[in-house]
Amino acid sequence: MNRRAFLTAAAATGLVSCATAPRRDFALAADLDVAIARAMALNAAPGLALAVYTREGAFVRGVGVTDIGTGERASTATAFYIASSTKPLTALALANLHHRRAFDLDATLAAYAPTAPFPAAIQADQTRFRDLLSHTGGVENGPIGYRLAFTGQHDPETLWRLLAYSETNDEAPRGRFDYTNEGYNIATVLTDRGLGLAWQDLLEREIFAPAGMARASARMSRAADWSVAKPHTLTPEGAAQRAYLEKTDETMQSAGGIIMSAEDALRWLELMVERGRVGRRQVVAPEVIAAVQQPHAQVGSEFEGYVREAYGLGWYLGPYREDRLVHHFGGFAGFRAHVSFSPARGVGVAAFVNSDQGGGLTDAIANYIYDRTGGADDAQQRFDEALANVAARRDRMAAAISTDRANRATRTWTLTRARTAYAGAYESEAWGRIEVAAQGERLHLRQGALQAVAEPFTQPDSVRVEFVPGRGEPIQFEGGGERPDGLRTRFGQFQRV
């Protein structure tokens, strides 16, 4: 079969994207299909999107299901939420503007936005956008980060006002690396206003549209008629269950707010490996691709077996065996993502799953690909060991969930009033609004996109809620009289309104 006929047939079957230009079929396709089948048989995730780019060939797969309830099959066009793997794309878009002199990464926050209500303590006249994107800005802002990623209780004016709640990071002052979402959030609160263009539209204009990424978006509303993977969490029996918490436009944020298909992940990998080119089109200048991979911060840590020596603009940098690996992973309730590439070898891997217990799965598949394409003699042994670890981790997590539920079931209510006394709205200027409703003997709490049915907790007049699936937290009602006049969360106090 000649090259044109191969590409036509491959595109029809979903094996490669027409926007890429692989030289020939992926030599390890059959072996990788076997590996994927073995990995999915562990039931660590209902669905998987996988893209592999090499200069010798490309490979994409969508396997499993988008939703265990409906049984919809995942495909190479199914969009998965990629969580913090968003950061490299946000940084790339701003770096691209910097290259064109339409934006200055080295501008200080005070120079760029002189009317922003930053406290003097954070030294906005010395903190640069480059610092925020490399996690060395020394700035924290919990209210902005929480509203953007979890509750969705915000609008542009609220976010601007909340800049006043920025604080210095005492454990990691400016110049020292400390990974957070908030540096990216603060950066785009400023650029949304300064550029007159929302960060979501910036990504579409600078990257998605030029690269032909038709199933990548920073807005869930754009995906109304797409196949979109749904979030899943683990049951005490080790099976998957649908999680209620789904992303909306309001909770897609610049540090973790993109959905993407395997087909578009392939384009992204090609963009990075081929120094800004996708097919015959130069989407981003080679200098920009090089710039985001330059180390800006020393990290010196290890995560899930990956050594992280430094951080660039949106990318971790470190060795993988004898190679240099550029990577960024992502995790949120119901999703895990792995994106990485080896510049020297011209190999890149993106693996997304719709389960928050699937991190080991994505890494195991990616490592197998790097080991096989690198000719490692122990590739199969390492993969076998990795799958065994995924299964063991799944069983440990399921056991921990079972034990926790059993312990919680022994608790008795400590509420001192009738349920209706707790009902009402409670507000915090920084953290937003919590609404409590009494439904018979149940208390239902809602904070924007978050909701939970209260369970008993250990302190007087306290309850446990699970706003984020798998992450319980106490709510303490405060004040005397017939009904509480406030409540306290792990963030601070809310007053009844």
NORHUMO-V166358 format. One record per residue. N is the residue number from 1. RES is the residue in three letters. PHI is phi as a letter, one per 30 degrees, with the letter a starting at -180 (none if undefined). PSI is psi in radians with two decimals (999 if undefined). NEAR is the number of other C-alpha atoms within 12 Angstrom. Layout:
N|RES|PHI|PSI|NEAR ; N|RES|PHI|PSI|NEAR
//
This chain:
1|MET|none|2.28|11 ; 2|ASN|d|2.99|12 ; 3|ARG|d|-0.75|15 ; 4|ARG|d|-0.77|15 ; 5|ALA|d|-0.67|14 ; 6|PHE|d|-0.82|24 ; 7|LEU|d|-0.67|26 ; 8|THR|d|-0.81|19 ; 9|ALA|d|-0.72|18 ; 10|ALA|d|-0.70|28 ; 11|ALA|d|-0.64|25 ; 12|ALA|d|-0.56|14 ; 13|THR|c|-0.06|20 ; 14|GLY|i|0.25|30 ; 15|LEU|d|-0.61|35 ; 16|VAL|b|2.82|40 ; 17|SER|c|2.45|42 ; 18|CYS|d|-0.31|30 ; 19|ALA|d|-0.28|31 ; 20|THR|c|2.90|41 ; 21|ALA|b|1.09|33 ; 22|PRO|d|2.57|35 ; 23|ARG|d|-0.65|21 ; 24|ARG|a|3.07|26 ; 25|ASP|e|2.71|30 ; 26|PHE|d|2.06|29 ; 27|ALA|d|-0.48|22 ; 28|LEU|c|0.29|27 ; 29|ALA|e|-0.83|26 ; 30|ALA|d|-0.77|13 ; 31|ASP|d|-0.65|20 ; 32|LEU|d|-0.61|33 ; 33|ASP|d|-0.70|24 ; 34|VAL|d|-0.75|17 ; 35|ALA|d|-0.73|30 ; 36|ILE|d|-0.77|36 ; 37|ALA|d|-0.73|23 ; 38|ARG|d|-0.75|23 ; 39|ALA|d|-0.76|38 ; 40|MET|d|-0.43|32 ; 41|ALA|d|-0.26|22 ; 42|LEU|d|-0.23|30 ; 43|ASN|i|0.56|37 ; 44|ALA|d|-0.30|44 ; 45|ALA|a|2.45|50 ; 46|PRO|d|-0.62|45 ; 47|GLY|b|2.72|52 ; 48|LEU|b|2.34|52 ; 49|ALA|c|2.27|54 ; 50|LEU|b|2.32|52 ; 51|ALA|b|2.35|51 ; 52|VAL|b|2.16|51 ; 53|TYR|c|2.26|53 ; 54|THR|b|2.87|40 ; 55|ARG|d|-0.17|29 ; 56|GLU|c|-0.22|22 ; 57|GLY|l|2.91|32 ; 58|ALA|b|2.81|44 ; 59|PHE|a|2.27|49 ; 60|VAL|b|2.52|45 ; 61|ARG|b|2.55|40 ; 62|GLY|b|2.03|44 ; 63|VAL|b|2.86|36 ; 64|GLY|i|-2.64|35 ; 65|VAL|b|2.69|35 ; 66|THR|d|-0.46|41 ; 67|ASP|a|2.11|33 ; 68|ILE|d|-0.35|26 ; 69|GLY|d|-0.74|17 ; 70|THR|c|-0.42|15 ; 71|GLY|i|0.22|16 ; 72|GLU|e|2.28|20 ; 73|ARG|d|2.39|25 ; 74|ALA|d|2.55|35 ; 75|SER|b|3.13|32 ; 76|THR|d|-0.22|41 ; 77|ALA|c|-0.07|40 ; 78|THR|d|2.27|42 ; 79|ALA|d|2.28|46 ; 80|PHE|c|2.52|58 ; 81|TYR|d|2.28|55 ; 82|ILE|c|0.09|51 ; 83|ALA|h|-2.28|41 ; 84|SER|d|-0.13|40 ; 85|SER|d|-0.08|41 ; 86|THR|d|-0.62|45 ; 87|LYS|e|-0.74|46 ; 88|PRO|d|-0.54|45 ; 89|LEU|d|-0.70|50 ; 90|THR|d|-0.80|46 ; 91|ALA|d|-0.68|45 ; 92|LEU|d|-0.75|43 ; 93|ALA|d|-0.76|42 ; 94|LEU|d|-0.63|45 ; 95|ALA|d|-0.57|39 ; 96|ASN|d|-0.71|34 ; 97|LEU|d|-0.72|25 ; 98|HIS|e|-0.75|25 ; 99|HIS|d|-0.62|23 ; 100|ARG|d|0.03|17 ; 101|ARG|i|0.51|13 ; 102|ALA|c|-0.07|16 ; 103|PHE|a|2.63|22 ; 104|ASP|c|1.89|24 ; 105|LEU|d|-0.38|33 ; 106|ASP|c|0.08|23 ; 107|ALA|d|2.49|26 ; 108|THR|d|2.78|26 ; 109|LEU|d|-0.66|38 ; 110|ALA|d|-0.69|24 ; 111|ALA|d|-0.67|21 ; 112|TYR|d|-0.66|28 ; 113|ALA|b|1.29|28 ; 114|PRO|d|-0.36|15 ; 115|THR|c|-0.02|19 ; 116|ALA|d|2.38|30 ; 117|PRO|d|0.87|26 ; 118|PHE|d|2.45|30 ; 119|PRO|d|2.63|23 ; 120|ALA|d|-0.51|20 ; 121|ALA|d|-0.47|22 ; 122|ILE|d|-0.08|29 ; 123|GLN|h|1.03|24 ; 124|ALA|d|-0.33|35 ; 125|ASP|d|-0.06|23 ; 126|GLN|b|-0.27|25 ; 127|THR|d|2.21|36 ; 128|ARG|c|2.82|34 ; 129|PHE|d|-0.64|41 ; 130|ARG|e|-0.63|39 ; 131|ASP|d|-0.73|39 ; 132|LEU|d|-0.71|48 ; 133|LEU|d|-0.27|49 ; 134|SER|c|0.20|46 ; 135|HIS|i|0.60|45 ; 136|THR|b|0.33|39 ; 137|GLY|d|-0.29|44 ; 138|GLY|i|0.42|35 ; 139|VAL|b|2.40|50 ; 140|GLU|b|2.61|38 ; 141|ASN|a|1.47|37 ; 142|GLY|e|-0.78|32 ; 143|PRO|e|-0.75|36 ; 144|ILE|d|-0.81|46 ; 145|GLY|d|-0.71|38 ; 146|TYR|d|-0.77|35 ; 147|ARG|d|-0.71|35 ; 148|LEU|d|-0.71|40 ; 149|ALA|d|-0.47|38 ; 150|PHE|b|-0.97|36 ; 151|THR|d|-0.54|33 ; 152|GLY|i|0.21|32 ; 153|GLN|d|1.45|35 ; 154|HIS|a|2.83|33 ; 155|ASP|b|2.98|21 ; 156|PRO|e|-0.69|26 ; 157|GLU|d|-0.66|17 ; 158|THR|d|-0.79|23 ; 159|LEU|d|-0.69|38 ; 160|TRP|d|-0.77|31 ; 161|ARG|d|-0.67|25 ; 162|LEU|d|-0.18|37 ; 163|LEU|e|-0.44|37 ; 164|ALA|d|-0.28|28 ; 165|TYR|c|0.14|29 ; 166|SER|d|2.51|33 ; 167|GLU|b|2.76|31 ; 168|THR|d|2.51|29 ; 169|ASN|d|1.72|27 ; 170|ASP|d|-0.52|16 ; 171|GLU|d|-0.39|17 ; 172|ALA|b|1.42|20 ; 173|PRO|d|2.97|23 ; 174|ARG|e|2.30|31 ; 175|GLY|j|-0.27|27 ; 176|ARG|c|2.40|25 ; 177|PHE|d|2.33|33 ; 178|ASP|a|1.95|32 ; 179|TYR|d|2.17|34 ; 180|THR|b|2.91|31 ; 181|ASN|d|-0.41|40 ; 182|GLU|d|-0.48|44 ; 183|GLY|d|-0.77|47 ; 184|TYR|d|-0.71|46 ; 185|ASN|d|-0.81|47 ; 186|ILE|d|-0.75|50 ; 187|ALA|e|-0.79|50 ; 188|THR|d|-0.38|43 ; 189|VAL|e|-0.71|40 ; 190|LEU|d|-0.78|40 ; 191|THR|d|-0.55|35 ; 192|ASP|e|-0.76|29 ; 193|ARG|d|-0.75|21 ; 194|GLY|d|-0.65|23 ; 195|LEU|d|-0.29|21 ; 196|GLY|i|0.47|15 ; 197|LEU|b|2.16|20 ; 198|ALA|d|2.58|27 ; 199|TRP|e|-0.55|41 ; 200|GLN|d|-0.75|39 ; 201|ASP|d|-0.56|25 ; 202|LEU|d|-0.78|30 ; 203|LEU|d|-0.73|37 ; 204|GLU|d|-0.77|28 ; 205|ARG|d|-0.72|26 ; 206|GLU|d|-0.51|31 ; 207|ILE|b|-1.05|40 ; 208|PHE|d|-0.92|34 ; 209|ALA|d|-0.85|25 ; 210|PRO|d|-0.57|28 ; 211|ALA|d|-0.04|36 ; 212|GLY|i|0.53|32 ; 213|MET|d|1.50|37 ; 214|ALA|d|-0.30|30 ; 215|ARG|c|0.76|37 ; 216|ALA|b|2.33|42 ; 217|SER|a|2.69|44 ; 218|ALA|c|0.21|43 ; 219|ARG|b|2.17|30 ; 220|MET|d|-0.56|30 ; 221|SER|d|-0.46|20 ; 222|ARG|d|-0.36|23 ; 223|ALA|c|0.38|27 ; 224|ALA|e|-0.59|14 ; 225|ASP|c|0.34|12 ; 226|TRP|c|2.86|25 ; 227|SER|d|2.08|29 ; 228|VAL|b|2.25|41 ; 229|ALA|d|2.40|49 ; 230|LYS|c|2.64|44 ; 231|PRO|d|2.56|43 ; 232|HIS|b|2.58|40 ; 233|THR|b|3.10|40 ; 234|LEU|c|2.47|36 ; 235|THR|c|2.91|31 ; 236|PRO|d|-0.32|22 ; 237|GLU|d|-0.01|21 ; 238|GLY|i|0.24|28 ; 239|ALA|c|2.98|26 ; 240|ALA|c|2.55|33 ; 241|GLN|b|2.59|31 ; 242|ARG|d|2.40|30 ; 243|ALA|c|2.49|32 ; 244|TYR|d|-0.54|22 ; 245|LEU|d|1.87|30 ; 246|GLU|c|2.62|35 ; 247|LYS|d|2.52|40 ; 248|THR|b|3.02|29 ; 249|ASP|e|-0.64|30 ; 250|GLU|d|-0.35|29 ; 251|THR|c|0.20|36 ; 252|MET|d|2.04|38 ; 253|GLN|b|2.85|49 ; 254|SER|d|-0.22|50 ; 255|ALA|c|-0.16|46 ; 256|GLY|a|1.25|47 ; 257|GLY|a|0.89|42 ; 258|ILE|b|2.46|49 ; 259|ILE|c|2.59|52 ; 260|MET|a|2.50|48 ; 261|SER|c|2.93|46 ; 262|ALA|d|-0.66|51 ; 263|GLU|d|-0.73|46 ; 264|ASP|d|-0.53|47 ; 265|ALA|d|-0.62|57 ; 266|LEU|d|-0.72|52 ; 267|ARG|d|-0.74|47 ; 268|TRP|d|-0.79|49 ; 269|LEU|d|-0.74|47 ; 270|GLU|d|-0.72|48 ; 271|LEU|e|-0.75|44 ; 272|MET|d|-0.77|46 ; 273|VAL|d|-0.69|35 ; 274|GLU|c|0.41|37 ; 275|ARG|h|0.86|28 ; 276|GLY|j|-0.02|31 ; 277|ARG|c|2.52|29 ; 278|VAL|b|1.97|36 ; 279|GLY|i|-2.23|27 ; 280|ARG|c|0.09|18 ; 281|ARG|c|2.28|21 ; 282|GLN|d|1.74|23 ; 283|VAL|d|-0.74|33 ; 284|VAL|b|2.48|38 ; 285|ALA|d|2.49|28 ; 286|PRO|e|-0.60|23 ; 287|GLU|d|-0.57|23 ; 288|VAL|d|-0.75|31 ; 289|ILE|d|-0.71|37 ; 290|ALA|d|-0.67|26 ; 291|ALA|d|-0.68|31 ; 292|VAL|d|-0.26|42 ; 293|GLN|c|0.00|37 ; 294|GLN|d|2.34|25 ; 295|PRO|d|2.26|28 ; 296|HIS|c|-0.36|28 ; 297|ALA|b|2.44|33 ; 298|GLN|d|2.31|24 ; 299|VAL|c|-1.05|27 ; 300|GLY|i|0.90|19 ; 301|SER|b|3.08|21 ; 302|GLU|b|2.43|16 ; 303|PHE|b|2.07|19 ; 304|GLU|h|0.66|19 ; 305|GLY|i|-0.08|17 ; 306|TYR|c|2.16|30 ; 307|VAL|d|2.28|24 ; 308|ARG|c|1.79|28 ; 309|GLU|d|-0.65|27 ; 310|ALA|a|2.99|36 ; 311|TYR|b|2.34|40 ; 312|GLY|c|-2.24|38 ; 313|LEU|c|1.59|42 ; 314|GLY|i|0.00|48 ; 315|TRP|b|2.41|44 ; 316|TYR|d|2.57|46 ; 317|LEU|b|2.30|37 ; 318|GLY|a|3.05|34 ; 319|PRO|d|2.61|25 ; 320|TYR|b|1.85|29 ; 321|ARG|h|-2.06|19 ; 322|GLU|c|0.03|15 ; 323|ASP|c|2.86|24 ; 324|ARG|c|2.18|27 ; 325|LEU|c|2.26|35 ; 326|VAL|c|2.22|45 ; 327|HIS|a|2.77|45 ; 328|HIS|a|2.31|41 ; 329|PHE|c|2.99|40 ; 330|GLY|b|2.57|42 ; 331|GLY|a|2.45|32 ; 332|PHE|a|2.90|40 ; 333|ALA|e|1.92|38 ; 334|GLY|j|-0.01|42 ; 335|PHE|b|2.62|50 ; 336|ARG|b|2.57|44 ; 337|ALA|b|2.52|50 ; 338|HIS|b|2.14|47 ; 339|VAL|b|2.22|49 ; 340|SER|a|2.80|50 ; 341|PHE|a|2.69|45 ; 342|SER|c|1.87|39 ; 343|PRO|d|-0.70|31 ; 344|ALA|d|-0.71|21 ; 345|ARG|d|-0.25|24 ; 346|GLY|i|0.67|31 ; 347|VAL|b|2.37|42 ; 348|GLY|b|2.62|44 ; 349|VAL|b|2.35|48 ; 350|ALA|b|2.23|51 ; 351|ALA|b|2.16|56 ; 352|PHE|b|2.43|60 ; 353|VAL|b|2.67|59 ; 354|ASN|c|0.96|53 ; 355|SER|a|2.41|51 ; 356|ASP|d|0.00|41 ; 357|GLN|c|0.17|44 ; 358|GLY|c|0.21|46 ; 359|GLY|d|-0.78|41 ; 360|GLY|d|-0.52|40 ; 361|LEU|d|-0.85|50 ; 362|THR|d|-0.72|45 ; 363|ASP|d|-0.69|40 ; 364|ALA|d|-0.76|39 ; 365|ILE|d|-0.77|47 ; 366|ALA|d|-0.80|44 ; 367|ASN|d|-0.67|45 ; 368|TYR|d|-0.72|37 ; 369|ILE|d|-0.79|42 ; 370|TYR|d|-0.70|39 ; 371|ASP|d|-0.74|29 ; 372|ARG|d|-0.79|26 ; 373|THR|d|-0.40|31 ; 374|GLY|d|-0.01|23 ; 375|GLY|i|0.48|16 ; 376|ALA|d|2.30|18 ; 377|ASP|d|-0.47|14 ; 378|ASP|c|0.32|17 ; 379|ALA|e|-0.83|26 ; 380|GLN|d|-0.70|24 ; 381|GLN|d|-0.78|17 ; 382|ARG|d|-0.66|23 ; 383|PHE|d|-0.75|33 ; 384|ASP|e|-0.77|21 ; 385|GLU|d|-0.69|21 ; 386|ALA|d|-0.74|30 ; 387|LEU|d|-0.67|34 ; 388|ALA|d|-0.68|22 ; 389|ASN|d|-0.65|24 ; 390|VAL|d|-0.81|33 ; 391|ALA|d|-0.74|30 ; 392|ALA|d|-0.70|21 ; 393|ARG|d|-0.75|24 ; 394|ARG|e|-0.78|33 ; 395|ASP|d|-0.67|24 ; 396|ARG|d|-0.77|20 ; 397|MET|d|-0.75|26 ; 398|ALA|d|-0.72|25 ; 399|ALA|d|-0.70|20 ; 400|ALA|d|-0.69|20 ; 401|ILE|d|-0.75|25 ; 402|SER|d|-0.78|20 ; 403|THR|d|-0.74|17 ; 404|ASP|d|-0.77|19 ; 405|ARG|d|-0.71|20 ; 406|ALA|d|-0.73|13 ; 407|ASN|d|-0.72|15 ; 408|ARG|d|-0.54|21 ; 409|ALA|d|-0.31|16 ; 410|THR|d|-0.17|14 ; 411|ARG|d|2.62|18 ; 412|THR|c|2.72|19 ; 413|TRP|d|2.44|25 ; 414|THR|c|0.16|22 ; 415|LEU|d|2.42|30 ; 416|THR|c|-0.03|24 ; 417|ARG|b|2.96|23 ; 418|ALA|d|2.63|20 ; 419|ARG|e|-0.65|27 ; 420|THR|d|-0.40|21 ; 421|ALA|d|-0.42|28 ; 422|TYR|d|-0.25|40 ; 423|ALA|d|2.54|31 ; 424|GLY|k|-3.03|28 ; 425|ALA|c|2.43|27 ; 426|TYR|b|2.36|32 ; 427|GLU|b|2.57|27 ; 428|SER|b|2.31|26 ; 429|GLU|e|-0.59|25 ; 430|ALA|d|-0.78|29 ; 431|TRP|c|-0.10|35 ; 432|GLY|j|-2.62|37 ; 433|ARG|b|2.31|34 ; 434|ILE|c|2.26|36 ; 435|GLU|c|2.31|30 ; 436|VAL|c|2.21|35 ; 437|ALA|b|2.40|25 ; 438|ALA|c|2.20|22 ; 439|GLN|b|1.53|17 ; 440|GLY|i|-2.15|12 ; 441|GLU|c|0.10|20 ; 442|ARG|c|2.58|23 ; 443|LEU|c|2.20|31 ; 444|HIS|c|2.16|30 ; 445|LEU|c|2.49|33 ; 446|ARG|b|2.37|32 ; 447|GLN|b|1.60|33 ; 448|GLY|i|-2.14|30 ; 449|ALA|d|-0.21|31 ; 450|LEU|c|2.48|34 ; 451|GLN|a|2.72|28 ; 452|ALA|a|2.63|33 ; 453|VAL|c|2.24|28 ; 454|ALA|d|2.53|34 ; 455|GLU|c|2.85|31 ; 456|PRO|d|2.58|32 ; 457|PHE|b|-3.14|26 ; 458|THR|d|-0.46|22 ; 459|GLN|c|2.69|19 ; 460|PRO|e|2.37|20 ; 461|ASP|h|0.71|32 ; 462|SER|b|2.73|31 ; 463|VAL|b|2.82|38 ; 464|ARG|c|2.37|36 ; 465|VAL|b|2.72|32 ; 466|GLU|b|1.26|27 ; 467|PHE|e|-0.80|32 ; 468|VAL|c|2.14|31 ; 469|PRO|e|2.25|31 ; 470|GLY|i|0.02|31 ; 471|ARG|b|1.57|17 ; 472|GLY|d|2.64|25 ; 473|GLU|a|2.62|24 ; 474|PRO|d|2.61|28 ; 475|ILE|b|2.16|39 ; 476|GLN|c|2.04|32 ; 477|PHE|d|2.49|37 ; 478|GLU|b|2.74|30 ; 479|GLY|j|2.64|22 ; 480|GLY|c|-2.89|15 ; 481|GLY|i|-2.91|13 ; 482|GLU|d|-0.43|15 ; 483|ARG|b|2.68|22 ; 484|PRO|d|2.60|31 ; 485|ASP|c|0.07|24 ; 486|GLY|a|3.07|33 ; 487|LEU|b|2.80|36 ; 488|ARG|b|2.31|29 ; 489|THR|c|-3.07|29 ; 490|ARG|d|-0.23|16 ; 491|PHE|c|-0.60|20 ; 492|GLY|l|-2.87|23 ; 493|GLN|c|2.46|25 ; 494|PHE|c|2.35|31 ; 495|GLN|c|2.46|27 ; 496|ARG|d|2.42|26 ; 497|VAL|c|999|18
//
